[in-house]
Amino acid sequence: MIAEELAKYQPMIDHYRKDSMVRSASYTRELRVPALDGTNAGAGIETILTATTFGHKDDYEKIMEKAKPGHICIDNPNALEIEEYLVKMKPDFFIGGLKEKYLTYKLGIPFINGHSYEEGPYAGFEGFVNFAKDIDVAVNSPVWKFINKPLEVK
């Protein structure tokens, strides 16, 4: 079954996969981060920042085991902390909940609603394609060339 699904969806996945890695940051209230990290890697995305609420020590240890050097993992951040890290780390897009949507837009960072979805569920092979499409649309929207990004924090 997996081989059949891969044969069916691989051309669509390859269409959205980029030759160069894009960098993401995510903040989920439930511990979805390990699942998102695996999905991101499959889409050619490097996760540089993860944040979550309700995680335990072993959850964060699992995240950091898979993380590359320089990856930051934050427990229960507030809006100011999220803003500080987004300005410093400059991800290509942010996966989060609706509370963070306008903060990321203010910073000129494309946003993906990780608590639901925009164009269809993110489950299974078809869901992976939906996720990749939503990222592609968000990151490559022509609106970003018209946005003045904020001054850098020093």
C-alpha positions as CSV (number, residue, x, y, z in Angstrom):
1,M,0.0,0.0,0.0
2,I,2.8,2.4,0.9
3,A,4.5,1.7,-2.5
4,E,1.2,2.4,-4.3
5,E,0.6,5.7,-2.4
6,L,4.2,6.8,-3.0
7,A,3.9,6.1,-6.7
8,K,0.7,8.2,-6.8
9,Y,1.9,11.1,-4.6
10,Q,5.7,11.3,-5.2
11,P,5.4,13.5,-8.3
12,M,3.3,16.0,-6.4
13,I,5.7,15.9,-3.5
14,D,8.7,16.4,-5.8
15,H,6.9,19.4,-7.4
16,Y,6.8,21.2,-4.0
17,R,10.2,20.1,-2.7
18,K,12.8,22.7,-3.2
19,D,16.5,22.1,-4.2
20,S,17.6,24.4,-1.3
21,M,16.3,24.0,2.2
22,V,13.9,26.5,3.6
23,R,14.0,27.2,7.3
24,S,10.9,26.9,9.5
25,A,10.0,27.8,13.1
26,S,7.0,26.3,14.9
27,Y,5.0,26.8,18.0
28,T,2.3,24.2,18.9
29,R,0.4,23.9,22.1
30,E,0.3,20.2,22.0
31,L,3.4,18.2,21.4
32,R,3.1,17.9,17.7
33,V,6.6,19.1,17.1
34,P,8.2,15.6,16.5
35,A,5.6,14.9,13.8
36,L,6.1,18.3,12.2
37,D,9.9,17.9,12.2
38,G,9.6,14.6,10.3
39,T,7.1,16.1,7.9
40,N,9.3,19.2,7.4
41,A,12.4,17.0,6.6
42,G,10.4,15.1,4.0
43,A,9.4,18.4,2.3
44,G,13.1,19.6,2.3
45,I,12.6,22.0,5.2
46,E,15.0,22.6,8.1
47,T,13.3,23.3,11.4
48,I,15.5,25.9,13.3
49,L,13.2,26.7,16.1
50,T,10.5,24.7,18.0
51,A,8.4,25.9,20.8
52,T,5.6,24.1,22.6
53,T,3.4,24.2,25.7
54,F,2.6,21.2,27.9
55,G,5.8,19.4,27.0
56,H,7.8,17.4,29.5
57,K,11.5,17.0,29.9
58,D,11.6,13.7,27.8
59,D,9.6,15.4,25.1
60,Y,12.2,18.1,24.7
61,E,15.0,15.6,24.9
62,K,13.4,13.8,21.9
63,I,13.2,17.1,20.0
64,M,16.8,18.0,20.6
65,E,18.1,14.5,19.7
66,K,16.9,15.1,16.2
67,A,17.8,18.7,16.0
68,K,20.8,20.1,14.1
69,P,23.4,22.3,15.9
70,G,22.0,25.8,16.5
71,H,18.4,24.6,16.8
72,I,16.5,26.3,19.6
73,C,13.7,24.7,21.6
74,I,11.5,26.9,23.9
75,D,9.1,25.8,26.6
76,N,5.9,27.8,26.9
77,P,7.1,31.1,25.3
78,N,5.3,34.4,25.5
79,A,4.7,36.7,22.5
80,L,7.8,38.8,23.3
81,E,10.0,35.7,23.3
82,I,8.6,34.4,20.1
83,E,9.1,37.8,18.4
84,E,12.7,38.1,19.7
85,Y,13.6,34.6,18.3
86,L,11.8,35.2,15.0
87,V,13.7,38.4,14.4
88,K,17.0,36.9,15.4
89,M,16.6,33.6,13.5
90,K,14.7,34.8,10.4
91,P,12.8,31.6,9.5
92,D,11.4,31.4,6.0
93,F,8.0,30.6,7.5
94,F,6.3,29.9,10.8
95,I,3.9,27.1,11.8
96,G,1.7,28.0,14.7
97,G,-1.8,28.9,15.9
98,L,-3.9,31.8,15.1
99,K,-2.6,33.8,18.1
100,E,0.8,34.0,16.4
101,K,-0.5,34.7,12.8
102,Y,-0.5,38.5,13.0
103,L,2.7,38.7,14.9
104,T,4.5,36.7,12.1
105,Y,2.8,38.8,9.4
106,K,3.9,42.0,11.2
107,L,7.5,40.6,11.1
108,G,7.2,39.8,7.3
109,I,7.2,36.1,7.9
110,P,4.8,33.8,6.1
111,F,2.5,31.8,8.4
112,I,1.0,28.3,8.2
113,N,-1.9,27.4,10.5
114,G,-0.5,24.2,12.2
115,H,-3.6,23.8,14.4
116,S,-5.9,23.1,11.5
117,Y,-5.3,23.6,7.8
118,E,-6.1,25.9,4.9
119,E,-6.7,23.7,1.9
120,G,-7.4,20.2,3.3
121,P,-6.3,17.9,6.1
122,Y,-2.6,17.2,6.6
123,A,-3.0,13.5,7.3
124,G,-1.5,10.7,5.1
125,F,0.1,11.1,1.7
126,E,-2.6,13.4,0.4
127,G,-2.3,15.5,3.6
128,F,1.5,15.8,3.1
129,V,0.9,17.2,-0.4
130,N,-1.7,19.7,1.1
131,F,0.9,20.7,3.7
132,A,3.6,21.2,1.0
133,K,1.2,23.2,-1.1
134,D,0.2,25.5,1.8
135,I,3.9,26.2,2.5
136,D,4.6,26.9,-1.2
137,V,1.7,29.3,-1.4
138,A,2.6,31.1,1.8
139,V,6.4,31.4,1.2
140,N,6.2,32.3,-2.5
141,S,3.3,34.8,-2.3
142,P,4.2,37.9,-4.2
143,V,2.9,40.0,-1.3
144,W,6.2,39.6,0.6
145,K,8.1,41.8,-1.8
146,F,5.9,44.7,-0.7
147,I,6.4,44.2,3.0
148,N,8.9,46.3,4.9
149,K,10.5,44.0,7.4
150,P,11.2,45.5,10.9
151,L,14.6,46.7,12.0
152,E,16.9,44.1,13.3
153,V,17.2,43.6,17.0
154,K,20.8,43.9,18.3
